[in-house]
Amino acid sequence: QVQLVESGGGLVQAGGSLTLSCAASGRSLSTYAMGWFRQAPGKDRDIVARITRGGGTTYYADSVSGRFTISRDNAKNMVYLQMNSLKPEDTAIYYCAAGATTASLTSWGQGTQVTVSS
């Protein structure tokens, strides 16, 4: 079982940038597809971005496409989410997730809070 720990959240003004990091331990990250989800208060947890095991293919929610970039460094057991041009509606708890495929992300971290002020 892989353990995931997110970091890098915080408070940022609209238009600013943040980079979230997800550190994996317990197993090699190269065996997992990875993703980032987010959950705003009173809303469901939604997918933000996904990346395949080797990093060759990525998928993005329409709401973040062109602004967010998911990447991974399997040698360091790390996954990242670069977030640019942040909007107040990006405010949420962001979760890192791992799974056998990008469609089956079932192991979760504890989340990191991102707050975007207007």
Salt bridges, closest charged atoms under 4 A:
ASP90 OD1 - ARG38 NH1 2.86
ASP90 OD2 - ARG67 NH1 2.79
